[in-house]
Amino acid sequence: MARNLALPWYHRQDWTRLYQLFAERDCLPPHYDIWKQRALRAERRYRKKGYQVVRVPIAPQDLQTWCLKSGRAITLNARHEFAWQRMAEIPKTAQASLG
């Protein structure tokens, strides 16, 4: 049985705002297309390892609000935890369409 993996997924129109929010901008590409290429490669690697990858759409305001309430900086770990929580809110039947 495949294990689910929540992959934070960003939309082009949100990238500039999200990039400004990220605590570790020096580790991330400033351009959406480069981020997306990397994300797609990571997604393929996880699928090859047997994961069911669920792309979890992340809106800048939702992420920022969650991090503020949690008292966290918007780091890689925080983004992934937020995506896991969001994935848990998505019905199982809908998760397959997000992969």
C-alpha positions as a printed NumPy array, in Angstrom:
array([[  0.   ,   0.   ,   0.   ],
       [  1.365,   3.408,  -0.985],
       [  2.147,   5.894,   1.743],
       [  0.884,   9.431,   1.27 ],
       [  3.299,  12.307,   1.077],
       [  2.125,  15.924,   1.271],
       [  3.997,  18.058,  -1.246],
       [  3.508,  21.801,  -0.734],
       [  2.39 ,  23.111,  -4.113],
       [  2.586,  26.743,  -5.106],
       [  0.907,  28.576,  -7.956],
       [  2.778,  30.933, -10.259],
       [  0.661,  33.937,  -9.278],
       [  1.556,  33.396,  -5.59 ],
       [  5.284,  32.702,  -5.974],
       [  6.624,  36.254,  -5.527],
       [  4.599,  36.783,  -2.341],
       [  5.5  ,  33.355,  -0.963],
       [  9.174,  33.834,  -1.774],
       [  9.149,  37.073,   0.233],
       [  7.673,  35.202,   3.214],
       [ 10.135,  32.289,   3.214],
       [ 12.705,  32.411,   6.003],
       [ 15.361,  30.604,   3.949],
       [ 15.192,  32.467,   0.649],
       [ 18.897,  31.841,   0.099],
       [ 18.112,  28.112,  -0.332],
       [ 15.268,  28.589,  -2.819],
       [ 15.186,  29.809,  -6.397],
       [ 13.703,  33.273,  -6.867],
       [ 11.915,  32.164, -10.045],
       [  8.786,  30.025, -10.074],
       [  9.778,  27.962, -13.108],
       [ 12.999,  26.819, -11.445],
       [ 11.131,  25.918,  -8.251],
       [  8.558,  23.968, -10.269],
       [ 11.234,  21.972, -12.127],
       [ 12.796,  20.997,  -8.79 ],
       [  9.416,  20.136,  -7.289],
       [  8.539,  17.905, -10.241],
       [ 11.879,  16.068,  -9.926],
       [ 11.283,  15.555,  -6.204],
       [  7.77 ,  14.329,  -6.918],
       [  9.11 ,  11.731,  -9.4  ],
       [ 11.715,  10.533,  -6.869],
       [  9.08 ,  10.084,  -4.172],
       [  6.764,   8.218,  -6.542],
       [  9.607,   5.866,  -7.513],
       [ 10.062,   5.149,  -3.798],
       [  6.418,   4.106,  -3.563],
       [  4.804,   7.235,  -2.177],
       [  1.44 ,   8.536,  -3.291],
       [  2.316,  12.2  ,  -3.675],
       [ -0.469,  14.672,  -2.942],
       [  0.125,  18.189,  -4.214],
       [ -1.264,  20.419,  -1.494],
       [ -2.006,  23.936,  -2.765],
       [ -0.548,  26.563,  -0.446],
       [ -1.93 ,  30.115,  -0.434],
       [  0.401,  32.791,   0.966],
       [ -2.128,  34.264,   3.407],
       [ -3.156,  30.863,   4.775],
       [  0.444,  29.827,   5.357],
       [  1.36 ,  33.143,   6.942],
       [ -1.653,  33.065,   9.273],
       [ -0.936,  29.474,  10.327],
       [  2.711,  30.249,  11.051],
       [  1.832,  33.373,  13.041],
       [ -0.699,  31.434,  15.135],
       [  1.856,  28.672,  15.652],
       [  4.625,  31.122,  16.531],
       [  6.815,  29.761,  13.73 ],
       [  8.961,  31.23 ,  11.023],
       [  7.988,  30.202,   7.502],
       [ 10.679,  27.567,   7.059],
       [ 10.817,  24.384,   5.015],
       [  9.718,  22.337,   8.035],
       [  6.817,  24.686,   8.757],
       [  5.654,  24.575,   5.125],
       [  5.737,  20.792,   5.112],
       [  3.888,  20.53 ,   8.422],
       [  1.269,  22.955,   7.124],
       [  0.896,  20.843,   3.962],
       [  0.492,  17.66 ,   6.044],
       [ -2.255,  19.29 ,   8.085],
       [ -3.985,  20.545,   4.962],
       [ -3.72 ,  17.123,   3.326],
       [ -5.461,  15.6  ,   6.344],
       [ -8.392,  17.954,   5.663],
       [ -8.712,  16.799,   2.04 ],
       [-11.083,  13.848,   1.58 ],
       [ -9.259,  10.677,   0.473],
       [-11.277,  10.561,  -2.726],
       [-10.072,  14.048,  -3.685],
       [ -6.408,  13.413,  -2.837],
       [ -5.895,  11.239,  -5.906],
       [ -6.821,  14.154,  -8.161],
       [ -4.164,  16.333,  -6.506],
       [ -1.33 ,  13.947,  -7.27 ]])
